[in-house]
C-alpha cells in the first residue's frame, strides 16, 4: 500500500512493541474487558505497545492491529493502526495521540484506503478509553474507542464513527528482538498475486525488497533487545511510472509474530514519509520463506579471498554461479544464462572475528536485457578456503531472494601465476555473450592482442597478481577499439585472470565510462591455448580513443 504521510515513526528505546503489528493469527477481538487489574479507573494510563483486535460494527468486524509509541512521558506519541480491507491488504490509520488519565485522543489523524489508494478527504479524529495500562505490566490492557468515518474513500461507512476494540499483545510487544531473529525473506500477496511484496533482511540488518511497483533498500535496527520492535528505514526506487515516489525515504517500525513453538509466522512493516514530504505510507504483511540450514557464524577471523564454484537458485531456477574474491575483497561472480553470463560484482567486507560478510554496492548485469542494476545487497557467510554461501535480491526476478551455494576451488592456489605459461599462445572463446566470440594472443611481455565478433580489436596487458604471490591469479586490462567496432567510447576494463587446469584461460573484467555513464563487463572462458598465432594480429589501441561494444 502506498501514499503519503507527514510524520516519521521511530520507536523509542523505552517503548515496547512494534510499529508493524498486524499479523495473521495475532488478532482476535473480544477477550476480557481488562477491568481486573485493580487499578483505579481514573489512574493515568501508559499505552505503549502492540495491540490486536477488531474494528467495525458487529455485523462487519475486521481485524485491527495497532502500535503506540509512549513518547517521552509514556502517555502517548506516534501511533499506527491497520485495518483489514477484506483480503485485499490493510488500510492505515496513523498520527499522534495522547492519553490523559484514561482518555485517548488523536485529532488530525490520517486514513489511507488501500482498495482505492486514497486518503480520507478530512483529518480523522480518534477517541477512546484505555484501561489496564497504569503500570509497566499490561497483561490486561485494553483500548475501546472509535475513529471518524474516512470520507472520500471506499472505506467510508454510513455511520459517523467506526468503533474498535484493541487488546494489548504481550506476545508481540515483549518478545526479544535481534537481527539474527529478523533475518530472512518474507513474501505477501493479494488475490492472484496482486499487491505482492517481497522483503529480505540480512544478518547485518540490510533490507531490500519490492512493494506495489517500487523497489526499496534500507536498514532495520533493534532499539531495545527486550522488546519485539524494530526501527525500519526504506529508500524507494524504480521508474517514476511504476513508483511515483522513487528516490524518497520512509521510516517506521516492524514486528515479527511467532507460533507457540517459537517459529516465525509473519512480519509486519508500517512506514510513513517524513513531515516535509508528500504523504506516503506502506503496510506490508508478509510470511517468511522456509529458512535454509546454515551454520552459525564463525567466532574467529575468516578470509574471503579465493575462487569459488557452485550454484545460485532463484525461485524454481538454478544456474551455475562462479567467481573470485580478491585479497582486497573486491568480487566478481558470473552466472550461466544459456550462451551468456549475468554478472554480479562489487566489494564486500567480512565482520571482525566472524564469517559474516556483506556488500551493499553490488552491480548486477542482466545479459538478456543488457541492463545494469546498482546498489545490490549481497550478504552471507564465508570460511577461509571453505564455503561461501549467501543471497542477494535478484533484479531479474522481481528482487526475489537468490540463494548462493559455492565452495572454494583449489585451482586458485594450485600453482603460482607464471606469465611464461601463458605467453606465446592463442586463446579462443566461442559463444561469449549471446553467441559473441573472442580470440586473443599473449606475448612474452604480457601484451594482449586480438579481436571479437563485434568487429572490435582487443588489446591490453596481463601480469601476475603480486599479493599473494603464490596464487594462480593475474591482473588484466582490456581495451576494445577499431573503426568498425560496435559501440562508442567503451572504457578500459580492469580485472583478473586465472589459468585453467586444462591449459585454458579465464578472464573477468569490468569498466565504467564517465563520458556516457555506461558499464561494461567481459567474461572470457577459453579452451586450451594453442601456439597458432592470431590470424590478423593488431596493435593495442591507444587508451585515448577507445570504442565500445555492448555486452
ZAPAVO-973123 format. One record per residue: x, y, z of N, C-alpha, C in turn; residue in one letter. Coordinates in steps of 0.001 Angstrom, whole numbers, plus 500000, padded with zeros to 6 digits. Each point is the difference from the previous one (the first is absolute). Example, Ala and Ser with C-alpha at 12.3 -4.5 7.8 and 13.67 -1.06 7.14 Angstrom:
% residues 2
513190494310507800499110501190500000500900501200500000A
499650501050499280500820501190500060499230501090500730S
This chain:
% residues 551
500853498835500000499147501165500000500887501211500000X
499612501002499230500851501157499883499179501265499967X
500572501059500507499494501349499917500898500852500826X
499451500956500742500936500827500686499609500374501379X
500901500527500759499808500343501390501012501047500350X
499822500600501131500858501119500344500667499813501343X
500244498786500426500688499751501255500990498870499813X
500977499972500896500939498889500036499724499177501246X
499758498720499810499777499114501126501314499331500347X
500567500324501129501213499348500471499807499638501454X
500178498738500309499738499539501354501038500532500965X
499552500344501189500913500387501059500392498735500764X
501209500018500545500469498820500714499077499664501151X
499380500991500584499159499749501163498681499352499644X
499587500137498754498689499464499674500093498538499655X
498870499307500082499978498607499661499309499848498678X
500009498860499445499173499731498850500682500184498703X
499178499923498962500539500111498684499052500708499121X
500604500918499264499225500877499148499211499197498987X
500438498792499721499318499165499061499327498920500763X
498876500219500459499428499027500884498940499163499381X
499703500159498742498861499293499450500422498649499509X
499669498954500702500466498691499621498870499011499937X
500025499169498954498991498972499891500102499092501197X
498872499722500606499976499101501141500255500706501310X
500347501303499967500281500709501238498835500858500414X
499012500065499193498879500875500289499052499373500978X
498808500208499785498991499528500914499285501200500517X
498925499915500476499311501121500608499529499514501322X
499087500663500543499435499506501236501046499913501071X
500078498847500674500870499853501152499329500615501196X
500724499967501163499363500583501175500031501508499897X
499323500652500906499844501450499873501134500767500652X
501021499271500484501144500679500571499698500678501314X
498869499723500592499646500706501218500454499323501260X
500794498928499920500368499245501184501365500364500535X
500567501137499594501343500367500423500030500578501395X
498898500475500492499972500592501321500382501459500002X
500394500558498858500388501404499921498751500865499950X
500004501139500678498846500896499932499741500395498562X
498749500125499626499642500293498620500488501365499551X
500297500919500956500446501341499643501516500120499981X
500727498905500318501457500060500049500575500264498620X
501124500719499968500657500282498718500395498685499327X
499680499889498715500308498807499223501198500267499082X
500803498954499815501215500080499183499869498982498872X
499601500437498807499496499075498979501045499338499099X
501301500269500164500989499516499044499900498492499807X
500032499561498749499988498577499719499306499666498698X
499922498708499738499317499470498829498661499429500431X
498973500294499259498639499586500333499380499277498811X
499144499042500283499254499306498953498527499987500370X
499127500016499007498571499997500293499161500045498753X
498851500697500100499039500078498908499502501429499853X
499601500360498762499423501309499736498787499830499105X
499026500895500176498795499963499187498788499606500812X
498812500171499444498776499585500697499974498483500167X
499207499523500931499964498568500310499724499148498763X
499240500531499067499638499219498818501105499938498950X
501034500827500157501059500043498973501345500335500634X
500357499258501052501269500267500672501181499434499204X
501090500731500037501227499592499316501172500033500969X
501043499231499671501208499992500824500574501409500081X
500447500368501198500507501350500263501231499868500883X
501095500589499581501267499888500709500513501398500287X
500667500179501128500482501331500318501323500005500731X
500808500991499710501228500257500742499956501419500533X
500380500173501256500041501328500614501371500209500614X
500628501103499665501251500426500629499627500868501202X
500546499665501143499643500733501207500541501409500072X
500949500355499124500576501331500057500914500171501198X
500465501211500242500980500259501057499424499815501398X
498672500165500155499390499855501315499260498687500176X
499853499249498924499284498735500071498503500131499830X
499512501224499852498553500209499923499501500203498566X
500864499785499033499541500094498621501030500597499076X
499870499636498733500902500499498979499469499570498643X
500897499683499093499592499544498679499331498635500089X
499027499773499127499323498706499987499686499608498563X
499760498701499808499560499504498698499050498844500249X
498773500116499476499032498908500024499785499521498560X
499690498739499842499735499446498668498761499118500061X
499147500130498992498733499279499959499925499160498722X
499649498736500167499842499103498856498938500567499057X
500347500114498704499055500556499039499136498927499349X
500140498764500475499189498916499457500792499097499074X
501213499644500418500831499116499197500764500682498902X
499941501337499919500683500745498948501078500914500564X
500513499672501175500995500850500636499424500681501221X
500704500984500515499604500684501226499958501503499796X
498935500618500537499932501447500059500883500479501146X
500515501231499891500834500565501039499337501189500667X
500123500083501309499501501126500791501120500404500942X
500498501219499868501182500353500781500038501486500303X
500824500343500983500123501379500437500674500059501356X
499586500971500821500538500172501351498845499989500980X
500139499202501066498932499938501001500546500361501376X
499088500369500875500332500247501406498977499296500876X
500432499605501181499100499392500979500073500828501270X
498870500569500380499889500778501236499122499221500952X
500589499490501061499261499074500862499722498734499215X
498729499772499704499628498837499179499526500400498610X
499906501299499737499422500480498744501057500103498910X
499769499305498917500893500032498835499418500936498960X
500867500816499402499533500931498975501100500196498959X
499605499918498713500951500194498901499319500804498900X
500025501323500101499419500823498932500955500057498810X
499474500390498874500821500209498796500755498752499547X
499414498840500189500615498758499529499746499822498504X
500768499102499386499919499741498557499480498590499772X
499066499867499034499466498687499640500299499741498533X
500635498843499718500273499606498631499237498726499674X
499239500043498907499210498852499551500765499260498912X
500324498734500241500821499258499039499237499595498738X
498680499791500112499243499526498840499960501011498868X
499936501286500327499976501022498956501210500933500070X
500963499653500882501243500777500118499720501485500203X
499087500291500928499637501390500282500099500290501489X
500278501273500292499956500479501364498629500620500267X
499557499870501236498754500652500381500121501504499759X
498908500608499563500043501410499617500113500938501188X
499665499522501202500075500841501195500832499295501063X
500654500759500901500724499376501104499065499120500825X
500533498928500550499221499028500757500211500213501494X
498900500064500744500063500072501452499842498599500583X
500969499618500848499949498714500695499843500274501492X
499035499351500625499806500136501446499800498617500602X
500240499906501315499807498713500639500319500048501474X
499862498858500642500275499845501423501008498869500181X
501056500287500758501052499017500266499823499471501417X
500120498683500152499935499404501330501079498938500132X
500358499686501236500973498936500247501422500342499654X
500310501292499773501346500386499590500598501032500946X
499663499887501257500496500961500976501402499649500484X
500495498823499653501327499567500421500721499392498807X
501293499673500221500781499402498917499425498668499560X
499458499241500946499389498714499665498593500270499494X
499758499729498723498733500357499392499266498783499464X
500099498887500654499423498771499459498547500170499586X
499236500786500755498575500165499706499663501375499434X
500994500693499475499738501332499456499079499904498789X
499129501022499884499002499985498935499654501424499598X
499690500187498714499535501291499499498673499779499300X
498989500738500436498689499974499347499752501396499465X
499812500103498689499857501330499440499333500000498644X
500197501094499267499431500138498658500796501032499231X
499854499953498681500608501021499163498956500524499024X
500189501245499555499028500652499125499929499290498650X
498835500057499389499769499401498695501019500536498975X
500768499112499320501009500458499029499351500424498669X
499387501154499997499276500482498820500942500168498813X
499449499777498809500766500162498784500770498766499577X
499794498882500704500646498743499639498943498898499973X
500349498851499413499049498885499977499848499382501383X
500850500399500942499875499514501372498951500777500789X
499428501039499400498999500808500689498769499151500357X
499393500323501133498831499256500470498782500918500050X
498869499400500313498765500778500107499862500653501361X
500899499683500921499952500590501336501093501051500142X
499867500829501000500965501085500184501313499525500609X
499948498885500745501208499481500625500086498495499787X
501238499458500079500253498561499881500543499517501341X
499304499103500698500470499546501307501136498988499883X
500835499932501031501049498977500022500315499610501435X
500565498820500146500488499494501277501383499396499769X
500964500396500820501364499493499902500451499443501341X
500607498828499979500547499380501200501519499928499905X
500667500335501090501457499996500036500535498600499692X
501015499913499131500611498720499647501387499903500609X
500100499264501104501310499772500611500884499160499085X
499396499099499231500775499123499120500759500798498941X
499387501061499490500649500827498994500886501072500621X
499526500618501075500711501110500609501246499541500739X
499907498909500731501047499642500946500904498866499522X
499864499592498754500915498990499455501361500649499752X
501104499337500331501317500588499723500182500276498508X
500823500980499682500291500326498598501499499944499770X
500380499590498802501402500004499583500023499875498488X
501091500425499407500122499882498545500082498538499580X
500534499150500863500044498567499689498591499416499911X
499104500464500883498612499533499952499269500551498771X
500286501245499651499287500646498895500468499508498640X
501239499567499908500610499610498727499123499009499237X
499839500231498695499230499087499159499312500735498873X
499261499238499205499203500557498906498529499760500287X
499188501016499775498574499963500300499233500403498741X
498846499359499774499211500279498801498533500169500357X
499327500877499249498561500174500166499381500105498624X
498680499898499941499313500153498723498506499983500190X
499313500817499218498548500009500024499443498947499067X
498752500154499600499355499034499117500762499902498684X
500300498762499590500705499726498739501310500781499906X
500679500129501145501311500646499994499983501511499993X
498832500624500128499963501459499982500634500557501265X
500567501207499892500629500690501117501066499151500682X
500672499133499236501015499144500583501190500827500455X
500556499643501144501180500663500543501026498942500360X
501273500352499866501103499135500404500937500844500853X
500359499492501174500904500700500908501106499038500408X
501251500410499836501137499193500443500821500818500989X
500304499400501147500827500632501018501201499093500250X
501220500559499923501174499163500221500451500084501455X
501080499288500315500455499892501381500516501318500559X
500296500972499131500469501308500451498890501039500010X
498771499584499693498872500924500020499790500760498721X
500661499617498908499730500628498699498681499470499454X
499158500886499517498665499649499513499917500281498504X
499482499058499244499725500201498577498637499399499689X
499382500447498911498730499397499625499245500796498966X
498747499591499808499093500658499067498612500077500620X
499249501024499605498613500145500451499283500968499069X
498838499612499522499134500805499135500773500840498980X
500833499348499202500699500682498928501308500638500371X
500303500087501279501244500616500462500988498935500456X
501267500230499732501043499268500700500385500821501223X
500670499380500960500478500784501133501233499353500612X
500814500841500599501132499568500804499933500763501310X
500632499474501036499949500697501269500678499217501098X
499636500324501230500603499359501166498937499678501039X
500302499002500819499189499670501166500916500000501219X
499524500547501100500786500077501224499154499595501201X
500666499622501087499308499566501214500260501007501116X
499081500943500242500235501013501045499991499419501407X
499287498901500200499935499378501329499893498489499821X
501081499237500250499976498550499786498965499272500839X
499482500652501054498999499367500845498583500191499491X
499845500718498915498689500249499416500004499568498538X
498833499654499475499904499442498659499929501015498891X
500484501186500231499879501083499030501299500216499246X
499880500267498715501148500322499153499751501351499338X
500992500869500026499918501237499222500403499707498559X
499242500528499058500229499723498582500072501307499219X
500979500101499115500044501095499035500080499406498601X
499303500601499053499967499512498628500219501161499031X
500740499745498935500135500940498891499406499339498765X
499026500665499390499273499409498881500755500207498688X
499825499034499088500627500070498689499062499479498935X
500458500019498759499176499561498880499690501144499062X
499269499716498953499638501032499037498886500873500546X
499960501245499554498961500923500462498608499510499612X
499904499283498884498697499497499565499458498947500959X
500880499149500500499564498934500906500074500393501461X
500879500936500319500188500418501388500118501520500044X
498871500701500101500031501468499952500888500634501062X
500231499288501107500803500567501088501438499501499949X
500463499551498836501365499483499884501017501035500466X
500994499538500736501017500887500542499682500556501373X
498762499828500470499619500534501306500277498977501094X
499947500454501242500269499135501153498805499949500930X
499875498883500708498960499821501012500626499341501222X
499338500120501122500470499327501209498809499482500782X
500269499033500839498915499417500783500491498898500898X
499136499036500215500287498934500950499544498675499424X
500697498935500386499623498649499598499877499128501228X
499211498949499893499860499033501085499773498623499391X
500487498992500680499879498616499543499083499246500947X
499121499164499438499140499129500797500566498580499975X
499884499311501122500516498643500138498875499063500416X
500136498713499629499014499028500458500404499466501380X
499218499069500516500244499505501349501346499302500128X
500518499461498893501281499307500019501173500953499800X
499711501282499807501056500982499824500415500225498564X
499292499391499038500316500207498581499355501284499498X
500680500699499102499449501241499461498762499725499163X
498951500794500216498755499886499244499846501087498958X
500368501224500352499743501112499087500799501226500407X
500139500897499056500652501293500206499047501096499578X
499923501055500825499268501202499608500954501178499962X
499852500823498993500766501242499890499036501139499732X
500091501047500825499223501215499807500988501153499858X
499950500725498904500884501149499820499217501194499478X
500507501181500294499413501237499493501113500938499565X
499653500930499130500953500995499523500194501079501055X
501125500730499973500224501069500981499029501156499826X
499944500843501015499027501097500025500172500968498844X
501233500132499514500265500966498927499716499437498621X
499555498743499932499834499340498716498534499781499662X
499741499682498742498655499625499575499554498755500757X
498727499945500361499493498873500783500252498672499297X
500440499024500765500242498668499456500064499012501154X
499487498816499795500053499001501059500013498599499407X
500695499093500665499993498583499659499457499212501189X
499167499014499707499645498964500959500308498676499312X
500961499266500537500389498721499419499774498892501021X
499241499007499608499768498807500813500531498816499205X
501062499360500466500689498987499204500313498764500828X
500057498874499308500256498701500621501441499586499692X
500730499449500968501404499655499745500158498805499074X
501026500073499152500402498839499216500593498949500936X
499943498725499601500737498990500774501470500390500056X
500591499879501162501377500444500162500968498867499684X
500991500262499133500988498962499712500846499706501228X
500460498768500100500860499627501111501377500614499782X
500414500875500878501303500637499882500748499839501308X
501331499890499920500767499866501239500002501307500759X
500152499948501312500122501256500747501279500711499589X
500025501329500081501208500725499598501224499558500798X
501155500032499339501245499688500680500312501091501014X
500754499665501005500383500973501032501474500379499897X
500648499578498929501392500364499721500057500687498644X
501045500806499748500079500717498715500034499041498816X
499275500359498952499941499201498782500446500850498813X
500587499340499005500507500673498802499153499581498806X
499519500981499249499101499709498874500741499734498700X
501294500294499936500756499878498752499938498589499427X
499751499913498695500027498695499362499158499933498746X
500066498856499366499169499669498841498899499071500482X
498753500280499599498868499237500508499150499488498836X
499499498785500147499135499399498987498762499441500674X
498837500125499335498777499478500591498781500377499190X
498906500271500707498726500292499343499296501163500681X
499046500580499289499108501005500557498578499588499656X
499117500022500993498608499612499811499113501206500258X
499141500308499018499045501094500119498652499465499562X
499071499837500954498726499367499688500242498549499617X
499463499585498864500173498617499540501209499852499095X
500752501078499775501124499983499080501309499861500754X
500864499112499513501329499830500577501024500113498878X
501021500848500197501020500239498987501376499806500600X
500980499743499125501373499977500449500430501374500474X
500802500042501067500407501279500595501446499852500452X
500891500731499353501432499876500272500624501379500043X
501129500093500680500654501295500030501165500033500956X
500504501197500219501218500186500781499823501158500967X
500606499866501177500115501093500962501490500298500139X
500385501232499755501402500389500008500486500301501416X
501322500090500191500520500302501341499489501309500593X
499623500970499144499442501261500525498483499936500134X
499429498784499871498569499721500181499115500525498871X
500595500380498863499176500207498815499584498632499466X
498776499920499478499517498713499510499403500144498603X
500004498887499279499419499939498655499475498580499829X
498670499866499931499359498698499785499230500037498682X
499969498890499316499227499914498769499044498820500075X
498845500194499390498875499064500101499647499504498599X
500003498698499801499728499430498681498562500260499584X
499831500570498819498682500259499416500027499599498527X
499822498702499750500092499512498633501408500198499467X
500130500698498873501311500291499443500564501311500521X
499318500611500960500427501278500555500288499855501488X
500436501124500587500247500036501428499415501280500590X
499263499856501100499715501144500846501198500185500916X
500166501207500530501175500297500820499572500754501252X
500614499672501138499832500743501246501395500351500499X
500289501301500133501331500384500463499906501209500919X
501020500174500837500025501092500960501100499760501010X
499820500468501221500956499750501079499227499618501249X
500590499112500802499329499532501208500902500227501201X
499415499876501175500759500055501248499582498837500873X
500971499448500709499744498898500929500070500559501414X
498985499733500790499967500523501360501189499481500806X
500563500834500888501146499561500798499647498767500842X
500960499084500099499832498786500800498685499302499671X
499696499905498707498740499406499571500143499523498561X
499005499241499558499946499560498604498907500710499217X
499294500923500636498909500717499343500570501082499090X
499583499989498730500449501038499079498798500751499453X
500260501194499516498927500795499399500569500928498949X
499152500319499033500330500962498955498723500731499637X
500061501327499989498819500777499608500234500820498733X
501103499711499299500311500750498783500100499086498787X
499352498838500076500057499057498896499370500570498733X
500543499606498859499460500381498693499657498715499256X
498759499908499536499540498787499328499761500293498528X
500667499217499144499788500107498560499082498879499548X
498849500358499423499044499029499474500218499899498499X
500569498887499551500383499876498596498807500011499060X
498870499423500407498834499940499115499481501394499663X
499991500888501004499495501355499790501107500989499659X
501261499615500263501111500911499769500011501161500961X
499505499784501233499877501082500973500848499724501238X
500386501099500658500752499925501246499149500567501133X
500007499339501145499293500461501186501014500205501117X
500053501205500545500936500306501068499366499859501379X
500821500087501024499524499947501377499468498650500420X
500456498924499342499534498661500362500652499581501319X
499184499576500952500499499540501301500284498508499913X
501215499619500329500473498621499913500580499647501362X
499438499014500685500427499666501352500082498493500170X
500729499578501020500079498572500254501091499630500974X
500542498800499807500980499414500904501140499432499151X
501248500269500398501149499495499259501019499431500981X
500600498885499626501017499376500824501327499961499244X
501094500203500718501313499989499383500231498684499256X
500254500106498695500213498830499142498869498978500173X
498775500511500186498842499138500199498812500457499174X
498826499944500580498769500323499285499709501499500044X
499367500492498943499421501344499976498532499826499652X
499148500310500945498555499914499799499389501359500287X
498873500273499373499379501296500237498800500213499123X
499615501265499853498822500335499217500084501444499526X
499225500296498974499832501370499541498612500131499399X
499529501237499897498699500265499386500190499983498486X
499397499032499336500230499751498575499228500997499131X
500678500931499319499283500972499159499256499362498841X
500384498795499587499332499347498872498774499212500436X
499731499966501305498855499244500512499209500829500997X
499806501286499672499201500863500864500594500204501371X
501339499933500100500724500156501254499688498908501014X
499495498864499530499852498864500912501394499511500377X
500083499313501125501313499616500513500618498905499139X
501268500152499690500767498984499290500990499395500995X
499929498696500198500844499309500964501246499453499311X
501160500296500567501271499596499415500643498924500860X
500482498948499350500753498948500684501250499712499175X
501170500345500522501248499759499288501048499424500945X
501012499395499417501118499470500772501305500501499415X
501013500024500825501325500473499599500612499036498999X
500595500545498939500670499188498987501509500061500209X
500624498836500112501452499960500196500766500453498764X
499300500210498876500653500552498820500598501370500309X
499425500704501005500450501343500333501464500011500432X
500425498969500698501388499965500449500700498697499613X
499530499415498882500621498760499536501439500237499551X
500272501201499490501347500365499590500084501514499971X
501198500508500152500191501446499970499857500514498573X
499516501215499864499862500616498682501367500098499334X
500056499621498725501259499986499251499690500410498565X
500448501195499621499677500519498679500523499102498885X
501114499320500242500567499150498947499089498830499641X
499109499629500922499042498931499724498966500451498972X
499687501287499992498969500529499099500570500556498708X
501255500449500040500584500725498865500172499104498778X
499862500628498850500180499302498742498821499146499592X
498850500228500634498832499177499704498802500877499628X
499097499365499293498746500638499605498852499310500718X
499055500820500496498864499470500758498710500469499324X
499060499089499862498768500324499300498790499562500818X
499010500878500037498717499666500617498913500100498950X
499205498982499905498845500021499103498738500272500799X
499084500777499431498702500225500642500046500949501159X
500983500877500052500063500963501085498862501012499877X
499160500085501014498895500951500037499107499881498767X
499059499081500109498985499804498968500612499719498634X
500967499091499965500561499580498737501226500766499572X
500387501070500687501194500737499621501242499168500331X
500980500068499143501242499286500218501147500992500119X
501121499506500544501149500867500210501261499149499974X
501070500562499424501275499302499904501113500962500365X
500930499557500851501112500855500403501305499205499978X
501093500722499834501337499424500098500777500762501062X
500894499303500703500804500600501059501468499796499668X
500787501087500027501421499851499707500808499923501294X
501315499903499878500862499789501157499992501176500963X
499671501187499499499960501187500860498638500174500672X
499049499139499703498668500113500580499077500900499211X
500353500315498767499133500820499159498901499136499385X
498774500478500062498848499294499441499603500657498689X
499826499189498944499464500489498729498951499009499518X
499004500494499275498978499095499501498829500727499395X
498879499301499910498786500578499406498795499218500498X
498812500570499781498775499284500337499004500109498843X
498877499328500155499028499935498909499159501260499878X
500253501017500843499350501297499863500856500954499167X
500945499431499249500895500797499153500894500928500804X
500316499585501212500871500794500858501396499386500042X
500999500840500027501322499541500375500051499917501519X
500823499121500522500138499833501447501469500135500352X
500314500887500897501360500170500488500010500029501505X
501194499998500585500077500064501440501275499398500529X
499997499727501280501171499434500663499564498947501015X
500930499090500314499778499001501031501316499793500734X
499928499881501338501192499813500827499605499257501269X
500944499309500632499681499309501258499510500975501063X
498989499583500742499498500781501133501065499954501083X
500358501137500568501174500050500873499769499416501387X
498805500157500553499747499506501354498641499314500039X
499900498715500362501136499148500379500749499504498770X
501303499938500101500829499619498848499859498533499645X
499426499204500894499856498570499744498683499644499323X
499129500974499787498683499711499442500056499869498475X
499091499206499484499825499857498546499109501146499524X
500552501192500068499194501204499782500834501030499258X
499390500603498961500663501002499183499147501274499978X
500660501157499910499284501253499766499891500211498491X
498856500549499577499716500138498578499407501374499720X
500403500614498869499269501136499438499609499632498580X
498840500415499583499522499785498642499544501325499417X
500352500242498731499562501195499281499412499551498669X
498759500397499752499325499668498753500059501218499072X
500288499768498718500092501107499065499722499546498574X
500346500858499033499782499688498595498929500884499397X
500201500413498774499061500921499348498660499373499695X
499930498671499920498723499335499715499434499297501233X
500573500280501148499555499361501252498597500465500363X
499173499066500420498640500340500423500056500816501289X
499371501162500014499971500829501198501044501095499955X
499898500918500957500891501156500053500471500214501432X
501257500408500137500547500419501294499966498918501075X
500247498776499630500078498951501013501242500241500847X
499871499977501314501140500333500845500997498847500105X
501187500341500476500967498971500368499387499148501117X
500119498693499888499474499098501020501153499415500809X
499766499822501276501000499401500874499434498793500713X
500869499069500346499544498818500706501116499009500194X
499638498730499968500967498944500284499833498849499024X
501007499126499981499950498780499210500510498847500843X
499549498803499651500417498769500667500329498981498919X
501132499329500136500391498958499050499241498723500341X
499292499460499009499217498788500219500905498770500058X
499516498960500665500763498769500121500227499334498650X
499072500229499050500111499368498677500819500812499013X
500643501064500486500788500850499118499236501182499443X
498743500146500383499199501132499567500235501216500874X
499213501044499751500153501257500725498630500586500304X
499854500502501211498756500647500423500306501463500320X
499322500931499330500202501432500223498679500621500435X
500028500778501077498817500664500549500337501475500183X
499354500891499244500309501425500085498724500831499987X
500140501221500472498887500953499982500564501397499812X
499181500883499432500419501383499796498808500933500059X
500283501275500246498948501017500079500409501218499191X
499108500494499151500260501163499171499376501238500630X
500845500942500423499491501265500526499319500799498902X
500514499852498770499472500804498885498526499727499753X
499620498731499968498591499689499739499339499248501144X
500692499978501172499474499372501208499477498586499701X
500803499256499305499632498638499629501020499020500566X
499524498788500293500853498953500546500176498889498976X
501136499322500081500298498889499114500703498900500787X
499766498773499622500667498867500629500424499002498936X
501008499206500335500446498922499132500153498731500830X
499401498930499537500246498661500538500557499183498845X
501277499669500083500690499279498939500492498678500574X
499483498893499490500396498678500474500371499178498771X
501272499726499844500472499365498779500325498532500224X
500146499295498871500570498671500033501505500096500115X
500708498869499912501458500026500116500633500928498979X
501016500735500423500698500877499088500795499207498977X
500149500586498823500764499353498929501122500920499562X
500975499416499335501126500785499518499695500717498697X
498798499795499469499629500646498734499847501503500208X
500670500821499199499866501453500188498623500484499566X
499624501129500519498776500650499561500121500294498509X
498946499723499238500068500125498539500252501421499549X
499534500962500718500210501398499611500362500789501245X
501233499833500491500378500700501231499914501508499828X
499648500659501076499843501448499945500804500629501109X
500240501292499840500706500753501026499020500417501080X
500450499967501233499135500427501102499507501412499752X
498692500214499954499490501353499747500366500960501117X
500162501249499646500346501015500990498870500179500989X
500370500209501260498983500154501050499171501251499811X
500491500937499190499273501268499844498881499920498984X
499954498919499235498944499917498983499285498662500049X
499484499602501197499278498729500063498652500094499311X
499530498897499502498674499915499388499262498870500685X
498705500153500174499253499046500809499298498909499220X
499773498940500735499014498989499597499117499769501192X
498760499710499751499124499648501106500178498531500293X
499819499652501238500133498601500352498971499643501029X
